[in-house]
Amino acid sequence: MSAAIPADEAEHPLAPFYRAWGYRTWSRLGTLWIASGRFSVISVPCSYQVATTRAAVEGLLRETGRLAAQFPSTHDTGVARNSYWVRDRNYGLGSLQRQFRQHVLQHRARCVVRPVEWRELATQGHAVLRDALARQPGSGPIAPETWTECCRVAGGILGLTATGCVVDGDLAAFLLSWVSRRRCYVLMYYRSPRFDAFRPSHKLIADFTSRTIRRDDVDAVTLGRDLVPAQGAVGDFKRHAGYRTEPIPVAAVVDPRYRALLTHRWTRGAIRGLRRLAGRRGGPLENVQLLDVAALTRLPTTGEP
Protein backbone atom coordinates (compact mmCIF):
# COMPACT_ATOMS: atom_id res chain seq x y z
CA MET A 1 0.00 0.00 0.00
CA SER A 2 1.37 3.45 -0.89
CA ALA A 3 0.80 6.74 0.86
CA ALA A 4 -1.29 9.50 -0.68
CA ILE A 5 0.73 11.61 -3.11
CA PRO A 6 0.67 15.41 -2.85
CA ALA A 7 -0.73 17.20 -5.87
CA ASP A 8 2.66 18.71 -6.69
CA GLU A 9 4.59 15.41 -6.65
CA ALA A 10 3.81 12.77 -9.24
CA GLU A 11 4.14 9.08 -8.57
CA HIS A 12 7.57 7.73 -9.45
CA PRO A 13 7.51 5.57 -12.62
CA LEU A 14 8.90 2.53 -10.76
CA ALA A 15 6.46 2.71 -7.84
CA PRO A 16 3.82 0.35 -9.34
CA PHE A 17 6.46 -2.32 -9.97
CA TYR A 18 7.83 -2.26 -6.42
CA ARG A 19 4.30 -2.30 -5.00
CA ALA A 20 3.49 -5.37 -7.08
CA TRP A 21 6.67 -6.91 -5.67
CA GLY A 22 5.25 -6.35 -2.18
CA TYR A 23 7.07 -3.23 -1.00
CA ARG A 24 5.44 -0.20 0.53
CA THR A 25 6.38 2.79 -1.62
CA TRP A 26 6.53 6.57 -1.25
CA SER A 27 7.19 8.95 -4.17
CA ARG A 28 8.89 11.81 -2.39
CA LEU A 29 11.77 14.29 -2.71
CA GLY A 30 12.21 13.59 -6.41
CA THR A 31 12.78 9.86 -6.07
CA LEU A 32 11.20 6.60 -4.92
CA TRP A 33 11.49 5.25 -1.38
CA ILE A 34 10.77 1.65 -0.41
CA ALA A 35 10.56 -0.04 2.97
CA SER A 36 13.81 -1.75 3.92
CA GLY A 37 13.34 -4.17 6.79
CA ARG A 38 11.08 -3.20 9.68
CA PHE A 39 12.70 0.09 10.63
CA SER A 40 14.00 2.02 7.63
CA VAL A 41 13.40 3.22 4.08
CA ILE A 42 15.88 3.37 1.21
CA SER A 43 15.84 5.40 -2.00
CA VAL A 44 15.54 3.73 -5.42
CA PRO A 45 17.46 3.53 -7.74
CA CYS A 46 20.11 3.14 -5.08
CA SER A 47 22.80 5.07 -7.00
CA TYR A 48 20.60 8.11 -7.73
CA GLN A 49 21.73 11.08 -5.62
CA VAL A 50 18.95 12.86 -3.75
CA ALA A 51 18.98 16.64 -3.24
CA THR A 52 17.12 17.29 0.00
CA THR A 53 17.21 18.82 3.48
CA ARG A 54 17.10 17.24 6.92
CA ALA A 55 13.64 18.70 7.54
CA ALA A 56 12.30 17.14 4.34
CA VAL A 57 13.68 13.69 5.20
CA GLU A 58 12.32 13.95 8.73
CA GLY A 59 8.93 14.71 7.18
CA LEU A 60 9.28 11.53 5.12
CA LEU A 61 10.03 9.54 8.28
CA ARG A 62 6.93 10.92 10.01
CA GLU A 63 4.84 9.93 7.02
CA THR A 64 6.29 6.44 6.68
CA GLY A 65 6.47 5.70 10.40
CA ARG A 66 10.05 4.47 9.94
CA LEU A 67 13.02 5.09 12.17
CA ALA A 68 15.66 5.90 9.54
CA ALA A 69 16.20 6.71 5.87
CA GLN A 70 19.25 5.75 3.77
CA PHE A 71 20.07 7.51 0.48
CA PRO A 72 22.90 8.85 -1.68
CA SER A 73 23.15 12.60 -1.15
CA THR A 74 24.15 15.48 -3.39
CA HIS A 75 25.90 16.90 -0.30
CA ASP A 76 29.35 15.73 0.79
CA THR A 77 28.24 14.15 4.04
CA GLY A 78 27.64 10.81 5.75
CA VAL A 79 30.12 8.21 4.47
CA ALA A 80 31.67 7.56 1.07
CA ARG A 81 30.59 4.36 -0.63
CA ASN A 82 31.51 2.96 -4.03
CA SER A 83 29.06 3.25 -6.87
CA TYR A 84 29.76 1.16 -9.98
CA TRP A 85 29.62 2.62 -13.50
CA VAL A 86 30.53 1.96 -17.11
CA ARG A 87 30.78 5.11 -19.21
CA ASP A 88 33.19 3.89 -21.91
CA ARG A 89 31.40 3.09 -25.17
CA ASN A 90 34.31 0.80 -26.08
CA TYR A 91 33.52 -1.51 -23.16
CA GLY A 92 34.09 -5.14 -24.18
CA LEU A 93 36.05 -8.28 -23.38
CA GLY A 94 39.19 -6.20 -22.83
CA SER A 95 37.43 -4.34 -20.02
CA LEU A 96 36.99 -7.51 -17.95
CA GLN A 97 39.31 -8.80 -15.27
CA ARG A 98 41.24 -11.83 -16.63
CA GLN A 99 39.43 -14.58 -14.71
CA PHE A 100 36.04 -12.95 -15.35
CA ARG A 101 36.85 -12.85 -19.08
CA GLN A 102 37.81 -16.54 -19.02
CA HIS A 103 34.45 -17.43 -17.46
CA VAL A 104 32.65 -15.48 -20.19
CA LEU A 105 34.60 -17.12 -23.02
CA GLN A 106 34.62 -20.66 -21.65
CA HIS A 107 30.87 -21.20 -21.95
CA ARG A 108 29.90 -18.67 -24.62
CA ALA A 109 28.73 -21.39 -27.01
CA ARG A 110 26.07 -22.57 -24.55
CA CYS A 111 25.16 -19.24 -22.91
CA VAL A 112 22.99 -16.90 -24.95
CA VAL A 113 22.14 -13.40 -23.68
CA ARG A 114 19.01 -11.80 -25.10
CA PRO A 115 16.05 -9.57 -24.20
CA VAL A 116 13.26 -11.41 -22.40
CA GLU A 117 9.61 -10.48 -22.92
CA TRP A 118 7.66 -9.93 -19.71
CA ARG A 119 5.22 -12.72 -20.49
CA GLU A 120 8.12 -15.13 -20.90
CA LEU A 121 9.77 -13.89 -17.71
CA ALA A 122 6.51 -14.43 -15.82
CA THR A 123 6.56 -18.13 -16.69
CA GLN A 124 10.29 -18.93 -16.75
CA GLY A 125 11.72 -16.36 -14.36
CA HIS A 126 10.01 -17.56 -11.21
CA ALA A 127 12.16 -20.70 -10.96
CA VAL A 128 15.32 -18.58 -11.21
CA LEU A 129 13.98 -16.17 -8.62
CA ARG A 130 12.94 -18.99 -6.27
CA ASP A 131 16.38 -20.63 -6.47
CA ALA A 132 18.20 -17.31 -5.97
CA LEU A 133 16.14 -16.16 -2.98
CA ALA A 134 16.53 -19.53 -1.28
CA ARG A 135 20.23 -18.70 -0.89
CA GLN A 136 19.71 -15.21 0.53
CA PRO A 137 19.37 -15.06 4.34
CA GLY A 138 16.13 -13.41 5.41
CA SER A 139 14.52 -13.54 1.97
CA GLY A 140 11.19 -15.31 1.80
CA PRO A 141 9.78 -16.98 -1.31
CA ILE A 142 7.67 -15.03 -3.81
CA ALA A 143 4.45 -16.73 -4.87
CA PRO A 144 4.12 -17.46 -8.60
CA GLU A 145 1.00 -15.28 -8.83
CA THR A 146 2.85 -12.35 -7.22
CA TRP A 147 5.68 -12.71 -9.73
CA THR A 148 3.21 -12.88 -12.61
CA GLU A 149 1.66 -9.61 -11.43
CA CYS A 150 5.11 -8.01 -11.13
CA CYS A 151 5.84 -8.87 -14.75
CA ARG A 152 2.44 -7.63 -15.90
CA VAL A 153 2.93 -4.28 -14.19
CA ALA A 154 6.54 -4.01 -15.40
CA GLY A 155 5.37 -4.33 -19.00
CA GLY A 156 3.60 -0.99 -18.70
CA ILE A 157 6.58 1.01 -17.35
CA LEU A 158 8.52 3.02 -19.92
CA GLY A 159 12.23 2.23 -19.96
CA LEU A 160 11.98 -0.90 -17.77
CA THR A 161 13.27 -4.03 -19.54
CA ALA A 162 14.40 -7.57 -18.77
CA THR A 163 17.50 -9.32 -20.14
CA GLY A 164 18.28 -12.98 -19.61
CA CYS A 165 21.01 -15.56 -20.06
CA VAL A 166 19.75 -18.84 -21.50
CA VAL A 167 21.76 -22.06 -21.09
CA ASP A 168 20.79 -24.85 -23.47
CA GLY A 169 17.31 -23.36 -23.81
CA ASP A 170 16.67 -22.79 -20.08
CA LEU A 171 16.65 -19.36 -18.42
CA ALA A 172 19.58 -19.41 -15.99
CA ALA A 173 19.86 -15.75 -14.95
CA PHE A 174 18.12 -12.44 -15.60
CA LEU A 175 18.37 -8.77 -14.75
CA LEU A 176 15.93 -5.87 -14.75
CA SER A 177 17.11 -2.45 -15.88
CA TRP A 178 15.57 0.99 -16.23
CA VAL A 179 16.70 3.81 -18.50
CA SER A 180 16.03 7.37 -17.35
CA ARG A 181 17.73 10.62 -18.38
CA ARG A 182 20.36 8.77 -20.43
CA ARG A 183 21.41 6.55 -17.53
CA CYS A 184 20.70 2.83 -17.33
CA TYR A 185 20.13 1.56 -13.80
CA VAL A 186 20.39 -2.19 -13.21
CA LEU A 187 17.79 -2.56 -10.48
CA MET A 188 18.26 -6.24 -9.67
CA TYR A 189 19.70 -9.44 -11.07
CA TYR A 190 19.25 -13.07 -10.13
CA ARG A 191 20.79 -16.38 -11.09
CA SER A 192 19.83 -19.97 -10.39
CA PRO A 193 22.64 -21.92 -8.69
CA ARG A 194 21.62 -24.93 -10.78
CA PHE A 195 23.56 -23.36 -13.66
CA ASP A 196 26.58 -22.05 -11.73
CA ALA A 197 28.97 -24.30 -13.66
CA PHE A 198 28.25 -22.19 -16.77
CA ARG A 199 28.78 -18.79 -15.05
CA PRO A 200 25.61 -17.30 -16.58
CA SER A 201 25.78 -14.13 -14.48
CA HIS A 202 29.24 -13.35 -15.91
CA LYS A 203 28.02 -13.69 -19.48
CA LEU A 204 24.80 -11.80 -18.70
CA ILE A 205 26.49 -8.73 -17.18
CA ALA A 206 29.24 -8.55 -19.80
CA ASP A 207 26.96 -8.85 -22.84
CA PHE A 208 24.21 -6.65 -21.41
CA THR A 209 26.69 -3.88 -20.56
CA SER A 210 28.42 -4.03 -23.93
CA ARG A 211 25.13 -3.67 -25.81
CA THR A 212 23.57 -1.09 -23.53
CA ILE A 213 26.47 1.38 -23.38
CA ARG A 214 26.38 1.55 -27.18
CA ARG A 215 22.73 2.62 -27.29
CA ASP A 216 22.10 6.11 -28.63
CA ASP A 217 19.93 6.99 -25.62
CA VAL A 218 22.39 5.80 -22.93
CA ASP A 219 25.55 7.56 -21.68
CA ALA A 220 26.24 5.39 -18.63
CA VAL A 221 25.30 2.05 -17.06
CA THR A 222 25.36 1.46 -13.30
CA LEU A 223 25.18 -1.67 -11.16
CA GLY A 224 24.27 0.41 -8.12
CA ARG A 225 26.34 1.12 -5.03
CA ASP A 226 27.61 -0.48 -1.86
CA LEU A 227 24.81 -0.54 0.67
CA VAL A 228 24.90 -0.08 4.43
CA PRO A 229 25.76 -2.65 5.70
CA ALA A 230 28.15 -3.45 2.82
CA GLN A 231 27.72 -6.67 0.82
CA GLY A 232 31.38 -7.67 0.53
CA ALA A 233 32.05 -9.91 -2.48
CA VAL A 234 29.30 -8.26 -4.53
CA GLY A 235 31.56 -5.24 -5.08
CA ASP A 236 34.41 -7.48 -6.23
CA PHE A 237 32.15 -9.07 -8.85
CA LYS A 238 31.20 -5.65 -10.24
CA ARG A 239 34.81 -4.48 -10.44
CA HIS A 240 35.88 -7.69 -12.14
CA ALA A 241 33.07 -7.13 -14.65
CA GLY A 242 34.80 -3.94 -15.74
CA TYR A 243 32.73 -1.45 -13.77
CA ARG A 244 34.68 1.52 -12.43
CA THR A 245 34.20 2.60 -8.83
CA GLU A 246 33.07 6.17 -8.23
CA PRO A 247 32.73 7.46 -4.64
CA ILE A 248 29.25 8.56 -3.69
CA PRO A 249 28.18 10.21 -0.40
CA VAL A 250 25.64 8.05 1.44
CA ALA A 251 23.56 9.81 4.10
CA ALA A 252 21.25 8.54 6.80
CA VAL A 253 18.67 10.46 8.80
CA VAL A 254 17.11 9.16 12.02
CA ASP A 255 13.75 10.19 13.46
CA PRO A 256 14.55 13.37 15.44
CA ARG A 257 12.76 12.02 18.52
CA TYR A 258 15.44 9.34 18.87
CA ARG A 259 18.42 10.80 16.96
CA ALA A 260 20.40 12.11 19.95
CA LEU A 261 20.12 8.78 21.77
CA LEU A 262 20.62 6.39 18.88
CA THR A 263 23.52 8.21 17.24
CA HIS A 264 25.44 8.75 20.48
CA ARG A 265 28.72 6.85 20.42
CA TRP A 266 27.96 5.09 23.71
CA THR A 267 24.63 3.83 22.41
CA ARG A 268 26.17 2.64 19.17
CA GLY A 269 28.95 0.91 21.08
CA ALA A 270 26.41 -0.87 23.28
CA ILE A 271 24.35 -1.98 20.27
CA ARG A 272 27.48 -3.25 18.56
CA GLY A 273 28.35 -5.30 21.63
CA LEU A 274 24.85 -6.77 21.76
CA ARG A 275 25.08 -7.54 18.05
CA ARG A 276 28.23 -9.61 18.62
CA LEU A 277 26.50 -11.54 21.39
CA ALA A 278 23.35 -12.12 19.31
CA GLY A 279 25.27 -13.33 16.23
CA ARG A 280 22.95 -14.22 13.39
CA ARG A 281 19.93 -13.62 15.63
CA GLY A 282 20.65 -9.88 15.71
CA GLY A 283 17.38 -8.76 14.09
CA PRO A 284 17.00 -4.99 14.57
CA LEU A 285 20.58 -4.79 15.86
CA GLU A 286 21.70 -5.16 12.22
CA ASN A 287 21.05 -1.43 11.80
CA VAL A 288 24.02 -0.31 13.89
CA GLN A 289 26.07 0.59 10.78
CA LEU A 290 23.22 2.77 9.58
CA LEU A 291 23.35 4.62 12.91
CA ASP A 292 27.08 5.15 12.37
CA VAL A 293 26.27 6.85 9.06
CA ALA A 294 23.52 8.94 10.65
CA ALA A 295 25.99 10.19 13.28
CA LEU A 296 28.18 11.56 10.46
CA THR A 297 25.39 13.00 8.30
CA ARG A 298 25.14 16.79 8.15
CA LEU A 299 22.42 18.14 5.84
CA PRO A 300 20.99 21.64 5.51
CA THR A 301 18.24 21.89 8.13
CA THR A 302 15.76 23.77 5.96
CA GLY A 303 15.69 25.93 2.84
CA GLU A 304 16.97 24.96 -0.60
CA PRO A 305 18.49 21.46 -0.76
Buried (B, 14 or more C-beta within 10 A) or exposed (E): EBBEBEEEEEBBBBBBBBBBBBBBBBBBBBBBBBBBBEBBBBBBBBBBBBBBBBBBBBBBBEBBEBBBBBBBBBBEBBBEBBBBBBBEEEBBEEBBBEEBBEBBBBBBEBBBBEEBEBEBBBEBBBBBBBBBBEEEEEEEEBEBEEBBBBBBBBBEBEBBBBBBBBBEEBBBBBBBBBBBEEBBBBBEBBBBEBBEEBBBBBBBBBBBBBBBBEEEEBEBBBBBBBBBEEEEEEBEBBBBBBBBBBEBBBBBBBBEEEBEEBBEEEBBEEBBEEBEEEEEEBEEBBBBBBBBBBBBBEBBEEEEB
